[in-house]
Amino acid sequence: MFSLRILQCKYSVLVTASLLVIPIYSWNCFFKYWKKLQNDYQQAILFNQRHNCVVTYQANKGFSGWPPNVGRVKPRLDKPFEELYEPILYFISTAEKTLDVAVMLINVKCIFVELVKAKQRGVTVKIIFDFHHTESSKDYIKKAVKKYDIECQYFVTAGNNSDTIMHHKYLIKDYSETNGFVCTGSMNFSTTSVLINYESFVFMSNRDVVSAFKRNFDEIWESIHMDNQGLINKTILMDAHLES
């Protein structure tokens, strides 16, 4: 009988503990889930703000207009380019399906690193360069772009002169019938643009604007591809080890 009372007491304690533990556990799970939803909601708001803004750079003073910052963002001494190119790096890092890049000059390592990361996570990456402005970035193109099989086209002018250039500076990502984003502006992705120049970049999700840029990219891509099938352009690119 004594043993039975002990067992009954233990059972009562166990039941009471269970009734207390289960709600605590449930509330703990609910709280974690609520915090996740809250964070996801805040990130979605930030994503929308960062894809509908104007970022301006001031010589030697950093940039402004990048949410959620209300003031000017100044470069860090240890990683100035990662800091100054944060808007562009964010645009690339949040691409999920496609990324079309048409920029005359890219010679900043952190940009190439982020493009490679996008390719590695399954994003279809296509880049249009101006051939006569690839000299300072050939190592990046060969080691990063070509190694990871990123599709590239190089605009080569008739007669191999630099009178005409592919001067565009824009990126399009995740374009579809109902979605898409574009960023475009004044600067090339170089080591000097964000440090010593006055520059600007606009980020947009307006459907008509994004569609116009997408049509432009596809037209240029096909045009350059056809031109580079010719013997002269093909030879020039082969000599530079940049054949498509």
Backbone bond lengths (Angstrom), bond angles and torsions (degrees), N, CA, C in turn:
res aa  C-N    CA-C-N  psi(-1)  N-CA   C-N-CA  omega(-1)  CA-C   N-CA-C  phi
1 M - - - 1.462 - - 1.530 110.91 -
2 F 1.347 114.58 -42.12 1.462 119.61 179.36 1.520 111.04 -62.06
3 S 1.329 115.87 -41.64 1.463 120.85 179.65 1.522 111.01 -64.54
4 L 1.364 114.80 -36.01 1.460 119.25 179.68 1.512 110.92 -65.73
5 R 1.388 115.34 -41.25 1.474 118.40 178.16 1.527 110.54 -62.23
6 I 1.321 115.59 -40.44 1.472 119.57 178.94 1.523 110.36 -61.45
7 L 1.330 115.49 -43.56 1.464 119.57 179.35 1.525 110.83 -64.84
8 Q 1.343 115.97 -39.30 1.466 119.83 178.47 1.517 111.07 -64.12
9 C 1.315 116.49 -41.03 1.470 120.50 178.03 1.520 110.98 -63.97
10 K 1.331 114.72 -44.78 1.470 118.71 178.43 1.522 111.01 -61.21
11 Y 1.340 115.29 -40.27 1.462 119.56 179.55 1.520 110.96 -64.33
12 S 1.342 115.91 -43.23 1.465 120.56 179.49 1.524 111.13 -62.13
13 V 1.328 114.95 -43.04 1.478 119.49 178.33 1.521 110.64 -63.09
14 L 1.328 115.51 -41.77 1.465 120.51 -179.69 1.527 111.45 -63.95
15 V 1.349 115.76 -43.97 1.459 120.38 179.55 1.520 110.37 -63.55
16 T 1.332 115.72 -46.04 1.475 120.03 179.55 1.517 111.10 -61.11
17 A 1.320 115.73 -43.28 1.473 120.38 179.46 1.525 110.59 -63.22
18 S 1.328 114.80 -40.63 1.466 119.33 -179.70 1.524 110.86 -63.38
19 L 1.352 115.54 -42.31 1.461 119.90 179.71 1.531 112.11 -63.76
20 L 1.342 114.89 -29.38 1.471 119.06 178.04 1.524 111.21 -81.59
21 V 1.335 114.93 -42.27 1.467 119.64 -175.37 1.521 111.59 -67.95
22 I 1.332 116.63 -42.90 1.469 119.69 -177.18 1.521 112.25 -58.93
23 P 1.373 118.37 -48.58 1.473 117.59 177.01 1.525 112.53 -61.18
24 I 1.359 116.33 -40.61 1.467 118.99 179.74 1.522 110.32 -61.58
25 Y 1.335 114.96 -44.16 1.471 119.39 178.56 1.522 111.09 -63.18
26 S 1.342 115.89 -42.92 1.469 120.41 -179.68 1.523 111.25 -63.62
27 W 1.345 114.94 -44.59 1.455 118.72 179.13 1.523 111.35 -64.87
28 N 1.328 115.62 -36.05 1.461 119.49 178.43 1.528 110.58 -64.15
29 C 1.349 116.64 -43.76 1.469 121.20 177.42 1.526 110.85 -64.52
30 F 1.327 115.61 -42.21 1.456 120.09 179.36 1.522 110.97 -62.62
31 F 1.336 116.27 -42.38 1.464 120.43 -179.13 1.522 111.06 -63.96
32 K 1.341 116.56 -42.94 1.469 120.68 178.59 1.528 110.72 -62.68
33 Y 1.345 114.81 -41.63 1.463 119.27 179.50 1.526 110.84 -65.88
34 W 1.328 115.51 -41.19 1.464 120.22 178.63 1.523 111.03 -63.28
35 K 1.329 117.66 -41.90 1.465 121.88 177.90 1.519 110.87 -63.14
36 K 1.338 116.48 -38.58 1.465 120.29 178.10 1.524 110.57 -65.13
37 L 1.341 116.64 -44.91 1.462 120.06 177.93 1.524 111.14 -61.27
38 Q 1.321 115.39 -41.57 1.466 120.01 179.29 1.521 110.67 -62.86
39 N 1.341 116.96 -43.41 1.465 121.00 179.08 1.524 111.07 -65.71
40 D 1.350 116.81 -42.99 1.466 120.99 178.53 1.530 110.69 -60.82
41 Y 1.332 116.30 -40.75 1.469 121.13 179.51 1.525 110.64 -64.45
42 Q 1.321 116.95 -43.83 1.464 121.18 179.80 1.527 110.83 -65.75
43 Q 1.341 116.26 -39.31 1.463 119.91 178.17 1.526 111.38 -66.96
44 A 1.338 117.07 -35.85 1.463 120.83 177.78 1.529 111.02 -65.66
45 I 1.332 116.17 -40.57 1.470 120.44 176.82 1.524 110.02 -63.61
46 L 1.332 116.36 -45.26 1.461 121.08 179.67 1.522 110.73 -62.87
47 F 1.331 116.91 -41.37 1.469 121.93 178.39 1.531 109.77 -58.23
48 N 1.311 117.08 -47.03 1.464 121.31 179.90 1.521 111.12 -63.78
49 Q 1.322 117.58 -42.00 1.460 121.03 179.34 1.525 111.32 -64.01
50 R 1.332 115.86 -40.22 1.463 120.10 -177.16 1.525 112.50 -76.00
51 H 1.314 117.92 -11.89 1.456 120.77 176.21 1.522 112.32 -105.23
52 N 1.319 115.11 13.14 1.464 121.69 175.17 1.519 108.87 -147.38
53 C 1.319 114.93 67.26 1.464 119.67 -176.98 1.526 110.38 -152.26
54 V 1.324 115.20 169.47 1.459 122.15 176.92 1.525 108.07 -121.81
55 V 1.323 116.38 122.47 1.462 122.04 179.85 1.524 108.53 -107.74
56 T 1.308 116.76 126.66 1.466 121.04 -179.68 1.526 110.14 -118.83
57 Y 1.323 114.95 140.67 1.465 122.18 179.12 1.523 109.68 -109.16
58 Q 1.316 114.85 139.82 1.468 120.86 176.44 1.515 108.79 -118.85
59 A 1.319 117.10 134.16 1.461 121.79 -174.48 1.521 111.82 -50.80
60 N 1.333 115.00 123.08 1.463 124.03 175.89 1.526 114.31 64.50
61 K 1.338 117.63 11.64 1.466 119.66 -176.56 1.524 113.85 -128.28
62 G 1.318 118.11 8.23 1.452 119.90 177.14 1.518 113.50 87.20
63 F 1.345 116.24 -153.91 1.461 120.33 -175.54 1.527 110.87 -136.59
64 S 1.330 115.82 164.34 1.461 121.80 178.50 1.520 109.09 -141.68
65 G 1.354 115.34 165.94 1.457 120.62 178.19 1.508 114.26 93.96
66 W 1.348 117.58 8.65 1.463 121.21 -176.15 1.528 110.00 -103.34
67 P 1.338 118.29 107.57 1.465 121.08 -178.76 1.535 111.34 -59.80
68 P 1.342 117.57 146.80 1.471 127.72 2.47 1.518 113.70 -90.47
69 N 1.339 117.32 10.77 1.455 120.48 -178.02 1.529 110.16 -67.40
70 V 1.319 116.18 133.92 1.464 120.74 178.30 1.524 111.07 -97.94
71 G 1.325 116.52 -18.04 1.449 120.35 -179.92 1.514 112.31 -113.17
72 R 1.293 115.68 -161.62 1.462 121.94 -179.12 1.523 110.37 -86.69
73 V 1.324 115.52 136.16 1.468 121.63 176.88 1.518 108.13 -96.13
74 K 1.324 116.05 119.21 1.458 120.78 -179.68 1.522 109.81 -98.16
75 P 1.339 116.58 147.57 1.469 119.26 -176.49 1.517 112.72 -69.27
76 R 1.340 115.51 143.37 1.453 121.32 172.58 1.522 109.17 -77.10
77 L 1.306 116.78 146.25 1.454 120.25 -178.47 1.519 111.85 -69.99
78 D 1.358 117.44 -31.80 1.459 119.67 -175.89 1.529 112.14 -80.24
79 K 1.354 117.63 -34.24 1.463 121.05 179.83 1.536 110.09 -138.04
80 P 1.322 116.93 70.37 1.471 119.23 -174.65 1.518 113.79 -64.91
81 F 1.332 118.35 -38.50 1.466 120.22 -175.43 1.529 111.48 -75.11
82 E 1.335 117.17 -38.14 1.463 119.25 175.84 1.524 110.60 -60.57
83 E 1.328 116.37 -36.24 1.462 121.03 179.70 1.527 111.06 -73.59
84 L 1.327 116.39 -48.01 1.467 120.68 -175.27 1.525 112.48 -71.78
85 Y 1.310 117.43 -29.45 1.467 120.80 179.15 1.527 112.52 -95.89
86 E 1.326 117.37 14.42 1.466 120.09 -178.94 1.530 113.25 -53.15
87 P 1.338 120.28 -43.85 1.475 119.21 178.89 1.535 113.04 -58.69
88 I 1.328 117.08 -42.07 1.466 120.72 179.54 1.522 110.20 -71.06
89 L 1.315 117.49 -41.95 1.462 121.33 179.49 1.525 110.73 -62.93
90 Y 1.326 116.96 -38.76 1.467 120.76 177.74 1.524 110.39 -64.81
91 F 1.329 116.35 -43.03 1.465 120.80 179.47 1.529 110.27 -58.45
92 I 1.333 116.42 -43.84 1.470 120.74 -179.62 1.526 111.04 -70.83
93 S 1.327 116.80 -43.95 1.469 120.65 -174.35 1.523 113.02 -68.38
94 T 1.333 117.70 -20.19 1.465 120.22 -179.89 1.534 112.54 -98.06
95 A 1.329 117.08 5.40 1.466 119.96 174.63 1.525 109.16 -69.11
96 E 1.333 116.36 138.10 1.453 121.05 -177.04 1.532 113.88 -112.55
97 K 1.333 117.79 -31.67 1.467 119.80 -174.28 1.531 112.54 -125.94
98 T 1.321 117.78 -52.30 1.464 120.58 -176.51 1.522 110.66 -135.63
99 L 1.330 114.88 153.62 1.457 121.56 177.17 1.517 108.69 -147.91
100 D 1.342 117.00 111.39 1.457 123.09 178.85 1.521 108.54 -107.13
101 V 1.324 116.48 125.12 1.468 121.87 -175.03 1.527 109.78 -122.42
102 A 1.321 116.71 125.19 1.464 121.72 173.73 1.521 107.32 -127.78
103 V 1.324 116.16 97.22 1.465 121.79 -177.51 1.522 108.22 -137.36
104 M 1.319 116.10 130.72 1.458 120.66 -176.49 1.526 111.68 -58.06
105 L 1.326 116.56 -43.32 1.459 120.31 -173.56 1.523 110.49 -140.13
106 I 1.328 116.11 129.11 1.467 122.38 171.67 1.522 107.16 -132.65
107 N 1.326 117.31 114.23 1.464 119.23 176.82 1.530 112.18 -136.25
108 V 1.342 115.48 27.29 1.466 121.22 179.04 1.528 108.61 -106.91
109 K 1.310 117.02 124.89 1.463 122.11 -173.99 1.522 112.61 -58.61
110 C 1.341 117.72 -43.46 1.467 119.68 -174.75 1.524 112.02 -63.98
111 I 1.338 118.22 -26.99 1.466 121.24 176.15 1.523 109.70 -68.42
112 F 1.329 116.62 -47.20 1.467 120.58 178.87 1.525 110.98 -62.79
113 V 1.316 117.13 -40.02 1.469 120.94 178.89 1.523 110.23 -59.57
114 E 1.329 117.16 -43.24 1.466 120.54 -178.66 1.527 111.37 -70.64
115 L 1.330 117.32 -34.28 1.465 120.55 176.15 1.531 110.68 -64.62
116 V 1.322 116.10 -40.97 1.467 120.38 178.16 1.532 110.40 -64.97
117 K 1.331 117.05 -41.10 1.471 120.83 177.93 1.525 110.52 -60.64
118 A 1.333 116.11 -40.67 1.467 119.97 178.53 1.524 110.23 -61.53
119 K 1.329 116.39 -44.78 1.462 121.00 178.38 1.524 110.90 -61.36
120 Q 1.323 117.08 -41.12 1.461 121.38 -176.79 1.531 112.25 -67.95
121 R 1.323 117.23 -27.00 1.467 118.13 179.32 1.530 112.04 -93.00
122 G 1.337 116.83 11.86 1.456 121.03 171.34 1.505 116.01 99.88
123 V 1.324 118.09 6.77 1.469 121.40 178.00 1.530 109.28 -78.53
124 T 1.325 117.11 135.28 1.467 121.48 174.74 1.524 108.31 -79.61
125 V 1.331 116.18 112.72 1.464 122.05 -175.57 1.528 109.92 -109.59
126 K 1.331 116.27 128.26 1.466 122.03 176.72 1.528 108.17 -130.49
127 I 1.338 116.14 133.79 1.461 120.78 -176.06 1.520 110.89 -128.80
128 I 1.327 116.19 135.13 1.466 122.15 172.71 1.522 108.03 -110.93
129 F 1.335 115.83 122.35 1.460 122.43 177.51 1.530 110.07 -110.18
130 D 1.322 116.24 159.83 1.456 120.95 165.45 1.527 106.93 -92.49
131 F 1.334 116.45 120.12 1.457 120.92 -172.37 1.528 112.63 -55.31
132 H 1.328 117.01 -42.51 1.464 120.42 -174.76 1.529 112.80 -73.19
133 H 1.322 117.26 -2.75 1.463 120.35 177.19 1.529 111.25 -119.42
134 T 1.329 116.24 26.00 1.467 119.92 179.17 1.530 112.52 -100.49
135 E 1.322 117.14 -4.20 1.462 120.14 -174.73 1.527 111.95 -56.73
136 S 1.342 116.64 -43.80 1.467 119.78 -176.80 1.524 113.05 -78.69
137 S 1.319 116.89 -5.58 1.468 119.10 -177.85 1.534 112.80 -124.25
138 K 1.326 117.77 10.36 1.466 120.09 -177.44 1.522 112.29 -59.13
139 D 1.327 117.15 -39.67 1.464 119.95 -179.72 1.523 110.76 -62.91
140 Y 1.338 116.14 -42.59 1.466 119.94 178.45 1.523 110.40 -64.00
141 I 1.329 115.50 -42.80 1.469 119.74 -178.61 1.519 110.47 -63.02
142 K 1.326 116.76 -44.58 1.464 120.33 -177.50 1.525 112.10 -70.67
143 K 1.335 116.67 -44.02 1.460 120.42 -174.41 1.525 112.62 -80.49
144 A 1.315 116.36 -35.44 1.467 119.27 -175.75 1.520 112.55 -101.76
145 V 1.330 116.68 -57.70 1.456 120.62 -173.85 1.521 112.04 -66.88
146 K 1.319 117.15 -54.43 1.466 120.18 -176.67 1.528 111.20 -67.39
147 K 1.322 117.66 -37.06 1.455 121.41 -178.84 1.521 111.80 -60.54
148 Y 1.320 116.37 -36.94 1.467 120.30 -176.72 1.533 112.23 -100.45
149 D 1.325 115.72 15.52 1.467 121.45 171.69 1.532 112.36 59.70
150 I 1.321 116.14 40.68 1.463 120.58 173.65 1.531 108.12 -81.32
151 E 1.322 116.88 130.52 1.466 120.86 -178.43 1.527 110.74 -71.04
152 C 1.335 115.74 132.18 1.461 120.63 -179.45 1.526 110.66 -135.97
153 Q 1.321 115.82 148.72 1.453 122.88 169.56 1.531 107.56 -128.53
154 Y 1.346 115.50 145.41 1.459 121.08 -177.61 1.522 109.37 -122.89
155 F 1.328 115.63 121.16 1.447 119.07 179.19 1.523 110.13 -77.89
156 V 1.333 116.24 116.39 1.462 122.90 178.25 1.516 107.46 -111.84
157 T 1.329 117.68 123.85 1.463 120.63 -177.66 1.517 111.31 -74.56
158 A 1.318 115.53 155.85 1.467 120.94 177.11 1.523 109.09 -60.33
159 G 1.317 115.77 131.75 1.456 120.01 -179.02 1.511 113.12 77.92
160 N 1.350 117.22 5.58 1.458 122.45 177.52 1.526 112.35 56.10
161 N 1.342 116.10 39.83 1.468 119.34 174.31 1.526 108.35 -109.72
162 S 1.312 116.27 171.69 1.461 120.41 -175.46 1.524 112.35 -106.99
163 D 1.337 117.43 21.76 1.461 119.61 179.50 1.524 111.60 -67.40
164 T 1.323 116.64 -35.50 1.464 121.82 178.13 1.527 108.32 -113.34
165 I 1.316 116.17 133.88 1.458 119.22 -178.01 1.523 111.00 -130.40
166 M 1.315 115.84 156.81 1.452 122.17 171.68 1.527 105.14 -85.90
167 H 1.315 115.02 96.51 1.465 121.14 -167.13 1.524 113.18 -98.60
168 H 1.329 117.92 5.53 1.465 120.63 -178.31 1.522 111.63 -63.88
169 K 1.339 114.04 154.74 1.469 121.30 175.82 1.520 107.43 -145.39
170 Y 1.321 116.66 82.57 1.463 119.33 178.18 1.525 111.46 -152.79
171 L 1.325 114.67 159.60 1.454 123.05 176.42 1.528 108.28 -133.35
172 I 1.324 116.22 139.83 1.470 122.78 176.40 1.520 107.40 -123.62
173 K 1.322 116.39 138.14 1.463 117.27 178.00 1.525 111.46 -137.42
174 D 1.322 113.64 150.50 1.472 123.79 173.06 1.529 112.53 50.88
175 Y 1.342 115.45 43.59 1.458 119.46 179.95 1.525 110.63 -74.90
176 S 1.333 115.49 133.89 1.462 121.72 175.61 1.522 107.95 -150.46
177 E 1.315 116.41 -173.39 1.463 120.31 -179.86 1.523 112.24 -65.91
178 T 1.303 116.95 -23.83 1.467 120.30 -176.11 1.518 114.11 -122.64
179 N 1.317 117.76 -2.20 1.456 119.26 -171.34 1.523 110.79 -143.70
180 G 1.325 116.30 172.24 1.454 120.96 176.91 1.514 111.99 145.47
181 F 1.343 114.81 154.44 1.455 120.94 -178.73 1.531 108.98 -141.57
182 V 1.329 116.20 150.93 1.454 120.74 178.77 1.518 109.48 -140.46
183 C 1.322 115.81 146.20 1.461 119.86 168.44 1.524 107.10 -131.42
184 T 1.311 115.49 136.37 1.463 121.06 -176.89 1.519 109.30 -149.29
185 G 1.314 116.08 152.13 1.458 118.20 -178.78 1.510 112.87 -173.82
186 S 1.312 115.34 -156.41 1.460 120.83 -170.56 1.522 113.67 -95.14
187 M 1.321 118.20 -18.08 1.463 118.16 -167.16 1.519 114.71 -105.63
188 N 1.321 113.69 147.72 1.452 120.18 166.68 1.524 108.08 -80.29
189 F 1.324 116.42 163.51 1.462 120.24 179.62 1.527 108.64 -91.04
190 S 1.316 114.54 76.28 1.463 120.92 -175.91 1.521 110.30 -120.78
191 T 1.317 115.52 171.57 1.463 120.80 -179.34 1.525 112.28 -75.54
192 T 1.322 117.18 -14.44 1.468 119.71 -178.71 1.528 113.53 -102.37
193 S 1.325 117.13 -27.93 1.471 120.56 -174.09 1.520 112.81 -54.20
194 V 1.334 116.59 -47.64 1.465 119.94 -174.17 1.522 112.96 -86.64
195 L 1.322 116.91 -6.94 1.457 119.81 -178.15 1.524 112.86 -98.76
196 I 1.328 117.13 -46.93 1.468 118.87 -170.05 1.532 114.03 -119.06
197 N 1.332 116.90 2.37 1.470 119.25 -178.17 1.522 112.22 -111.02
198 Y 1.315 114.62 161.59 1.460 122.32 166.99 1.526 106.46 -94.57
199 E 1.319 117.04 114.65 1.454 121.76 -173.87 1.527 110.51 -135.20
200 S 1.327 115.86 171.59 1.466 120.42 177.04 1.522 110.52 -152.68
201 F 1.332 115.11 154.90 1.454 122.03 175.01 1.520 108.93 -142.39
202 V 1.336 115.65 138.88 1.458 121.51 179.61 1.525 108.81 -114.15
203 F 1.321 116.54 132.55 1.457 122.74 177.38 1.518 108.29 -111.08
204 M 1.347 116.75 127.76 1.460 120.61 -174.49 1.524 112.04 -138.60
205 S 1.342 114.72 150.63 1.458 121.12 173.09 1.526 110.73 -122.32
206 N 1.343 116.53 9.62 1.468 120.54 178.80 1.523 110.05 -61.41
207 R 1.331 116.37 125.44 1.457 122.40 -172.77 1.525 112.40 -58.37
208 D 1.325 117.64 -47.09 1.466 121.16 -177.66 1.529 111.54 -64.36
209 V 1.318 116.05 -40.63 1.471 120.39 -179.60 1.526 110.37 -66.90
210 V 1.311 116.65 -46.81 1.466 120.68 -179.90 1.525 110.75 -61.52
211 S 1.334 117.04 -41.84 1.467 121.30 -179.99 1.526 110.95 -62.49
212 A 1.330 117.01 -39.49 1.462 120.81 179.74 1.532 110.93 -63.78
213 F 1.304 116.20 -42.93 1.465 119.52 178.32 1.528 111.05 -67.36
214 K 1.315 117.25 -37.64 1.462 120.39 179.35 1.527 111.07 -64.51
215 R 1.327 117.00 -42.32 1.473 120.09 177.21 1.522 110.60 -62.08
216 N 1.326 116.45 -41.33 1.457 121.00 178.90 1.521 111.12 -62.35
217 F 1.325 116.94 -44.52 1.465 120.43 -179.32 1.522 110.81 -62.19
218 D 1.324 117.11 -46.67 1.468 120.83 -178.41 1.526 111.39 -62.70
219 E 1.329 117.28 -39.76 1.463 121.13 178.70 1.527 110.87 -64.62
220 I 1.321 116.74 -46.16 1.467 120.74 -179.80 1.528 110.35 -64.67
221 W 1.318 116.18 -43.14 1.470 120.77 -179.33 1.529 110.94 -56.89
222 E 1.324 116.22 -49.31 1.460 120.81 -178.67 1.528 111.21 -66.75
223 S 1.329 116.59 -40.40 1.466 120.79 -179.69 1.525 111.37 -62.90
224 I 1.328 116.47 -47.69 1.464 120.27 -179.94 1.525 110.44 -66.08
225 H 1.328 116.33 -39.86 1.465 119.84 178.71 1.530 110.99 -58.79
226 M 1.322 117.53 -44.11 1.459 121.44 179.25 1.529 110.92 -65.29
227 D 1.341 116.78 -44.35 1.466 120.44 179.83 1.525 111.14 -61.34
228 N 1.321 116.33 -37.87 1.464 119.98 -176.21 1.525 113.98 -78.71
229 Q 1.340 116.32 -1.67 1.462 119.77 172.17 1.528 110.79 -82.25
230 G 1.338 115.92 -15.47 1.461 120.42 178.55 1.520 111.49 -69.26
231 L 1.320 116.33 154.62 1.464 121.82 -174.19 1.526 112.40 -60.84
232 I 1.342 117.28 -42.32 1.469 120.24 -176.34 1.527 110.82 -64.93
233 N 1.338 116.41 -53.00 1.467 119.60 -179.33 1.519 111.71 -62.64
234 K 1.318 115.29 -40.89 1.465 118.99 -179.92 1.520 111.18 -61.81
235 T 1.332 116.76 -39.99 1.466 120.92 178.75 1.519 111.11 -66.30
236 I 1.334 116.40 -42.84 1.471 120.89 178.91 1.520 110.81 -59.55
237 L 1.320 116.62 -45.16 1.457 120.69 -178.56 1.522 111.99 -70.18
238 M 1.327 116.25 -36.37 1.462 119.55 177.29 1.521 111.33 -66.01
239 D 1.329 116.75 -40.49 1.462 120.62 178.07 1.520 111.76 -63.08
240 A 1.326 115.53 -31.01 1.475 120.68 179.24 1.528 111.47 -90.57
241 H 1.337 116.81 0.27 1.465 122.74 -178.05 1.530 111.38 59.36
242 L 1.329 114.94 38.09 1.458 120.76 -179.94 1.534 111.12 -125.43
243 E 1.301 117.15 25.20 1.456 119.20 -179.14 1.515 109.47 -61.60
244 S 1.358 115.56 141.83 1.459 121.25 -177.60 1.526 110.57 -72.21
